Amino acid sequence: MGVAAPWVHEITLAPRPESVATARRFVRDKLVAHHLSFLVDDVTLVASELTTNAVRHAGTRFTVTIAAHAEAVVLTVKDGSAARPVRTT
């Protein structure tokens, strides 16, 4: 992949359904701006899943961070819930 220089972008959103679309646009726009369009489909899908979980289960403001360093792009979604995630099968 070869990231030219490290970068980080972050956005904090309200726990509303429309925030999921905002998060997808944010991720897409940052990837395109950094000439990583080939990652858009996969990373926006992950962003959509993680932000939907934050909206549905945490119900708190959440922060989406997309960063690149070395050979990796990292996406994180952090909500304000104190509860630990519970795996369901």
Buried (B, 14 or more C-beta within 10 A) or exposed (E): EEBEEEBEBEBEBEBEEEBBEBBBEBBBEBBEEBEBEEBBEEBBEEBBEBBBBBBEBBEBBBBBBBBBEEEEBEBEBBBEEEEEEEEEE
